[in-house]
């Protein structure tokens, strides 16, 4: 639901702020980083000192580097311990900020403001101002509303960042309304080249990705009777499988696995440490995997979510399988 009052409060704070820190969630995607950079560029043009960062990894993922034309992204060590004004983007909880999550409490304790801009239904409202709209297609849409409230010019560098977030979070406009297409049209009219923007994000992988994909998909399992009889397909990416590949290459596996016709729910279990599996969950249309992830300590959207489980692979699959049996339907 749109929060016009919160939006106006956030814009008022940002209008005259001399120093702003914008944080994307760990392992940022195009929506998180694009939203942060777009807003950061606009604020920088207004004369503010601006920095964008995220808790992990140490560098901007290769596929996202084209979204930072001005070099506004800084490493963790360049983020002030107590930012005077903090903006968290596309992060449903403090935990999603990783090692930078402590800046939230530090800013609030010092009397500063923490603005949360997000569209996750599971958002915990951890800011002093929370602009959360779980009906928004992407956080980029909320940032565009903030920019309009600020009266900021949305030109090509800003529009490219927002378009990247909007396109990727809507699965290239498969989950869209007329308003989604109107927003996209506005961004394209601002100068965005859709193919040049999306190709590095979605259609570019090293040759080694092919071998990883063959190994992982070759070991995938289909359980037609799981997920309340709607079908559950799952695959595991072990650390050895992903060696030498980028995080975004591994993350793309779920987009292939989810095409399984016989399964409502797809899950990719990525080995990220000893007995640690980061699980990406996707549903076609009927089961709320956001609620499933939340029940296991994660979160996300109704049809796309994630969680980290600390156990063996077999137990991790069992936990997800069990949680799917009580998953609510998508409203």
C-alpha positions as a Python dict, from the first residue, in 0.01 Angstrom:
ca = {
    (1, 'X'): (0, 0, 0),
    (2, 'X'): (132, 344, -89),
    (3, 'X'): (231, 564, 203),
    (4, 'X'): (207, 916, 70),
    (5, 'X'): (269, 1076, 409),
    (6, 'X'): (585, 872, 466),
    (7, 'X'): (698, 948, 113),
    (8, 'X'): (661, 1322, 168),
    (9, 'X'): (844, 1303, 504),
    (10, 'X'): (1131, 1115, 343),
    (11, 'X'): (1153, 1364, 58),
    (12, 'X'): (1157, 1659, 299),
    (13, 'X'): (1451, 1509, 485),
    (14, 'X'): (1640, 1436, 166),
    (15, 'X'): (1576, 1780, 16),
    (16, 'X'): (1821, 1965, 238),
    (17, 'X'): (2036, 1679, 372),
    (18, 'X'): (2407, 1765, 341),
    (19, 'X'): (2528, 1407, 393),
    (20, 'X'): (2344, 1087, 297),
    (21, 'X'): (2446, 723, 316),
    (22, 'X'): (2247, 476, 104),
    (23, 'X'): (2269, 103, 173),
    (24, 'X'): (2160, -181, -52),
    (25, 'X'): (2115, -532, 82),
    (26, 'X'): (2397, -786, 82),
    (27, 'X'): (2463, -956, -251),
    (28, 'X'): (2283, -668, -421),
    (29, 'X'): (2073, -723, -729),
    (30, 'X'): (1981, -471, -995),
    (31, 'X'): (1685, -337, -798),
    (32, 'X'): (1878, -284, -475),
    (33, 'X'): (2189, -129, -625),
    (34, 'X'): (2012, 49, -909),
    (35, 'X'): (1766, 211, -669),
    (36, 'X'): (2045, 325, -437),
    (37, 'X'): (2262, 464, -715),
    (38, 'X'): (1970, 640, -887),
    (39, 'X'): (1870, 820, -568),
    (40, 'X'): (2235, 885, -484),
    (41, 'X'): (2304, 1054, -818),
    (42, 'X'): (2004, 1282, -775),
    (43, 'X'): (2107, 1381, -422),
    (44, 'X'): (2467, 1435, -529),
    (45, 'X'): (2347, 1677, -796),
    (46, 'X'): (2169, 1874, -524),
    (47, 'X'): (2502, 1927, -350),
    (48, 'X'): (2493, 1654, -88),
    (49, 'X'): (2785, 1433, 4),
    (50, 'X'): (2660, 1089, -94),
    (51, 'X'): (2789, 735, -67),
    (52, 'X'): (2630, 403, -166),
    (53, 'X'): (2745, 74, -19),
    (54, 'X'): (2647, -283, 75),
    (55, 'X'): (2773, -534, 329),
    (56, 'X'): (2885, -811, 91),
    (57, 'X'): (3067, -886, -138),
    (58, 'X'): (3369, -658, -126),
    (59, 'X'): (3319, -531, -482),
    (60, 'X'): (3027, -448, -706),
    (61, 'X'): (2921, -764, -895),
    (62, 'X'): (3054, -748, -1251),
    (63, 'X'): (2712, -751, -1413),
    (64, 'X'): (2605, -443, -1213),
    (65, 'X'): (2905, -221, -1268),
    (66, 'X'): (2741, -39, -1556),
    (67, 'X'): (2486, 100, -1311),
    (68, 'X'): (2746, 316, -1132),
    (69, 'X'): (2868, 565, -1392),
    (70, 'X'): (2980, 825, -1137),
    (71, 'X'): (3172, 599, -897),
    (72, 'X'): (2931, 667, -614),
    (73, 'X'): (2962, 317, -466),
    (74, 'X'): (3217, 289, -185),
    (75, 'X'): (3355, -6, 15),
    (76, 'X'): (3229, -92, 362),
    (77, 'X'): (3525, 74, 533),
    (78, 'X'): (3427, 411, 382),
    (79, 'X'): (3083, 408, 542),
    (80, 'X'): (3069, 630, 855),
    (81, 'X'): (3012, 449, 1183),
    (82, 'X'): (2728, 691, 1257),
    (83, 'X'): (2576, 826, 935),
    (84, 'X'): (2372, 1143, 998),
    (85, 'X'): (2105, 1028, 752),
    (86, 'X'): (2076, 667, 643),
    (87, 'X'): (1862, 523, 364),
    (88, 'X'): (1816, 144, 338),
    (89, 'X'): (1689, 25, 1),
    (90, 'X'): (1527, -307, -93),
    (91, 'X'): (1616, -457, 246),
    (92, 'X'): (1336, -628, 435),
    (93, 'X'): (1519, -631, 768),
    (94, 'X'): (1836, -505, 937),
    (95, 'X'): (1992, -848, 889),
    (96, 'X'): (1978, -800, 512),
    (97, 'X'): (2231, -517, 548),
    (98, 'X'): (2495, -758, 675),
    (99, 'X'): (2793, -600, 849),
    (100, 'X'): (2648, -253, 783),
    (101, 'X'): (2334, -330, 981),
    (102, 'X'): (2488, -176, 1294),
    (103, 'X'): (2465, 167, 1128),
    (104, 'X'): (2088, 157, 1171),
    (105, 'X'): (2100, 149, 1551),
    (106, 'X'): (2395, 388, 1562),
    (107, 'X'): (2217, 650, 1352),
    (108, 'X'): (1892, 622, 1548),
    (109, 'X'): (2077, 638, 1883),
    (110, 'X'): (2251, 958, 1774),
    (111, 'X'): (1918, 1121, 1687),
    (112, 'X'): (1954, 1072, 1313),
    (113, 'X'): (1693, 941, 1075),
    (114, 'X'): (1678, 602, 904),
    (115, 'X'): (1464, 593, 590),
    (116, 'X'): (1355, 252, 462),
    (117, 'X'): (1248, 231, 98),
    (118, 'X'): (1126, -118, 12),
    (119, 'X'): (858, -332, -150),
    (120, 'X'): (894, -662, 40),
    (121, 'X'): (580, -784, 214),
    (122, 'X'): (799, -920, 495),
    (123, 'X'): (961, -582, 573),
    (124, 'X'): (1005, -534, 949),
    (125, 'X'): (975, -150, 937),
    (126, 'X'): (1312, -101, 1105),
    (127, 'X'): (1351, 265, 1009),
    (128, 'X'): (1238, 585, 1173),
    (129, 'X'): (1056, 653, 843),
    (130, 'X'): (931, 351, 652),
    (131, 'X'): (816, 392, 294),
    (132, 'X'): (715, 34, 223),
    (133, 'X'): (473, -60, -55),
    (134, 'X'): (440, -434, -106),
    (135, 'X'): (227, -369, -414),
    (136, 'X'): (511, -188, -589),
    (137, 'X'): (674, -397, -861),
    (138, 'X'): (1024, -298, -744),
    (139, 'X'): (1197, -67, -501),
    (140, 'X'): (1295, 128, -811),
    (141, 'X'): (929, 233, -845),
    (142, 'X'): (930, 375, -493),
    (143, 'X'): (1257, 559, -559),
    (144, 'X'): (1104, 710, -873),
    (145, 'X'): (819, 844, -658),
    (146, 'X'): (1075, 997, -420),
    (147, 'X'): (1260, 1157, -710),
    (148, 'X'): (936, 1305, -841),
    (149, 'X'): (857, 1440, -494),
    (150, 'X'): (1204, 1598, -491),
    (151, 'X'): (1148, 1746, -836),
    (152, 'X'): (1465, 1572, -955),
    (153, 'X'): (1536, 1530, -1325),
    (154, 'X'): (1520, 1166, -1432),
    (155, 'X'): (1773, 1154, -1714),
    (156, 'X'): (1950, 857, -1874),
    (157, 'X'): (2197, 761, -1595),
    (158, 'X'): (1921, 765, -1332),
    (159, 'X'): (1662, 609, -1563),
    (160, 'X'): (1901, 325, -1656),
    (161, 'X'): (1943, 230, -1291),
    (162, 'X'): (1568, 234, -1232),
    (163, 'X'): (1491, 44, -1552),
    (164, 'X'): (1735, -231, -1453),
    (165, 'X'): (1560, -274, -1120),
    (166, 'X'): (1211, -264, -1267),
    (167, 'X'): (1283, -508, -1550),
    (168, 'X'): (1463, -766, -1338),
    (169, 'X'): (1217, -762, -1049),
    (170, 'X'): (924, -812, -1287),
    (171, 'X'): (1097, -1097, -1474),
    (172, 'X'): (1127, -874, -1779),
    (173, 'X'): (770, -747, -1737),
    (174, 'X'): (604, -1087, -1705),
    (175, 'X'): (466, -971, -1369),
    (176, 'X'): (332, -633, -1472),
    (177, 'X'): (37, -399, -1495),
    (178, 'X'): (-41, -120, -1734),
    (179, 'X'): (127, 112, -1487),
    (180, 'X'): (444, -97, -1501),
    (181, 'X'): (465, -53, -1875),
    (182, 'X'): (393, 318, -1843),
    (183, 'X'): (682, 352, -1600),
    (184, 'X'): (909, 156, -1831),
    (185, 'X'): (806, 376, -2124),
    (186, 'X'): (891, 686, -1925),
    (187, 'X'): (1238, 549, -1849),
    (188, 'X'): (1301, 448, -2210),
    (189, 'X'): (1194, 794, -2324),
    (190, 'X'): (1457, 933, -2085),
    (191, 'X'): (1721, 761, -2297),
    (192, 'X'): (1748, 403, -2167),
    (193, 'X'): (1860, 139, -2417),
    (194, 'X'): (1676, -172, -2288),
    (195, 'X'): (1897, -428, -2461),
    (196, 'X'): (2225, -266, -2359),
    (197, 'X'): (2098, -232, -2001),
    (198, 'X'): (1969, -586, -1959),
    (199, 'X'): (2218, -789, -2162),
    (200, 'X'): (2496, -784, -1897),
    (201, 'X'): (2240, -854, -1626),
    (202, 'X'): (2057, -1147, -1784),
    (203, 'X'): (2220, -1274, -2100),
    (204, 'X'): (2596, -1279, -2042),
    (205, 'X'): (2781, -1571, -1879),
    (206, 'X'): (3132, -1716, -1903),
    (207, 'X'): (3176, -2050, -2078),
    (208, 'X'): (3237, -2220, -1742),
    (209, 'X'): (2877, -2146, -1654),
    (210, 'X'): (2769, -2408, -1905),
    (211, 'X'): (2956, -2685, -1726),
    (212, 'X'): (2823, -2577, -1387),
    (213, 'X'): (2472, -2571, -1525),
    (214, 'X'): (2507, -2920, -1671),
    (215, 'X'): (2630, -3061, -1340),
    (216, 'X'): (2368, -2888, -1126),
    (217, 'X'): (2069, -2959, -1349),
    (218, 'X'): (2186, -3315, -1398),
    (219, 'X'): (2144, -3368, -1025),
    (220, 'X'): (1807, -3190, -994),
    (221, 'X'): (1516, -3369, -834),
    (222, 'X'): (1145, -3349, -914),
    (223, 'X'): (883, -3438, -653),
    (224, 'X'): (539, -3421, -817),
    (225, 'X'): (353, -3499, -494),
    (226, 'X'): (529, -3238, -280),
    (227, 'X'): (419, -2875, -233),
    (228, 'X'): (62, -2984, -158),
    (229, 'X'): (58, -3200, -469),
    (230, 'X'): (152, -2910, -695),
    (231, 'X'): (509, -3025, -754),
    (232, 'X'): (849, -2930, -614),
    (233, 'X'): (1174, -2923, -813),
    (234, 'X'): (1509, -2861, -650),
    (235, 'X'): (1881, -2857, -727),
    (236, 'X'): (2199, -2792, -532),
    (237, 'X'): (2499, -2584, -630),
    (238, 'X'): (2795, -2704, -428),
    (239, 'X'): (3092, -2477, -369),
    (240, 'X'): (3305, -2686, -603),
    (241, 'X'): (3047, -2645, -880),
    (242, 'X'): (3062, -2268, -853),
    (243, 'X'): (3439, -2232, -834),
    (244, 'X'): (3562, -1953, -1059),
    (245, 'X'): (3212, -1826, -1136),
    (246, 'X'): (3047, -1500, -1035),
    (247, 'X'): (2768, -1486, -781),
    (248, 'X'): (2528, -1371, -1051),
    (249, 'X'): (2611, -1678, -1261),
    (250, 'X'): (2511, -1905, -976),
    (251, 'X'): (2202, -1700, -897),
    (252, 'X'): (2077, -1747, -1253),
    (253, 'X'): (2024, -2122, -1202),
    (254, 'X'): (1687, -2064, -1037),
    (255, 'X'): (1556, -1892, -1350),
    (256, 'X'): (1616, -2209, -1549),
    (257, 'X'): (1495, -2452, -1284),
    (258, 'X'): (1170, -2259, -1240),
    (259, 'X'): (1071, -2338, -1598),
    (260, 'X'): (992, -2699, -1495),
    (261, 'X'): (634, -2753, -1611),
    (262, 'X'): (550, -3016, -1349),
    (263, 'X'): (645, -2804, -1046),
    (264, 'X'): (470, -2510, -881),
    (265, 'X'): (777, -2445, -664),
    (266, 'X'): (1145, -2444, -756),
    (267, 'X'): (1435, -2419, -511),
    (268, 'X'): (1808, -2385, -560),
    (269, 'X'): (2029, -2466, -261),
    (270, 'X'): (2362, -2281, -287),
    (271, 'X'): (2647, -2392, -62),
    (272, 'X'): (2790, -2074, 89),
    (273, 'X'): (2988, -2222, 376),
    (274, 'X'): (3031, -2538, 585),
    (275, 'X'): (2682, -2680, 639),
    (276, 'X'): (2536, -2349, 514),
    (277, 'X'): (2290, -2330, 226),
    (278, 'X'): (2135, -2016, 81),
    (279, 'X'): (1802, -2115, -70),
    (280, 'X'): (1630, -1933, -355),
    (281, 'X'): (1259, -2012, -378),
    (282, 'X'): (1027, -1941, -670),
    (283, 'X'): (659, -2021, -721),
    (284, 'X'): (465, -2009, -1043),
    (285, 'X'): (137, -1860, -919),
    (286, 'X'): (-37, -2056, -645),
    (287, 'X'): (177, -2092, -331),
    (288, 'X'): (317, -1810, -117),
    (289, 'X'): (688, -1892, -91),
    (290, 'X'): (745, -1562, 90),
    (291, 'X'): (556, -1707, 384),
    (292, 'X'): (756, -2030, 351),
    (293, 'X'): (1086, -1843, 366),
    (294, 'X'): (965, -1632, 658),
    (295, 'X'): (871, -1944, 853),
    (296, 'X'): (1229, -2064, 814),
    (297, 'X'): (1390, -1733, 911),
    (298, 'X'): (1408, -1566, 570),
    (299, 'X'): (1172, -1351, 370),
    (300, 'X'): (1085, -1201, 36),
    (301, 'X'): (789, -1184, -199),
    (302, 'X'): (492, -1414, -248),
    (303, 'X'): (640, -1571, -560),
    (304, 'X'): (1011, -1515, -498),
    (305, 'X'): (1194, -1542, -168),
    (306, 'X'): (1503, -1673, 4),
    (307, 'X'): (1643, -1807, 328),
    (308, 'X'): (1974, -1929, 467),
    (309, 'X'): (1973, -2267, 643),
    (310, 'X'): (2261, -2394, 855),
    (311, 'X'): (2252, -2770, 831),
    (312, 'X'): (2331, -3049, 588),
    (313, 'X'): (2185, -3045, 239),
    (314, 'X'): (1939, -3329, 299),
    (315, 'X'): (1805, -3161, 611),
    (316, 'X'): (1778, -2827, 429),
    (317, 'X'): (1569, -2987, 153),
    (318, 'X'): (1355, -3159, 418),
    (319, 'X'): (1290, -2828, 595),
    (320, 'X'): (1177, -2658, 276),
    (321, 'X'): (969, -2956, 169),
    (322, 'X'): (795, -2965, 507),
    (323, 'X'): (730, -2590, 510),
    (324, 'X'): (574, -2606, 165),
    (325, 'X'): (303, -2838, 293),
    (326, 'X'): (161, -2555, 505),
    (327, 'X'): (231, -2274, 257),
    (328, 'X'): (-69, -2041, 218),
    (329, 'X'): (-214, -1976, -126),
    (330, 'X'): (-125, -1657, -307),
    (331, 'X'): (-395, -1400, -243),
}
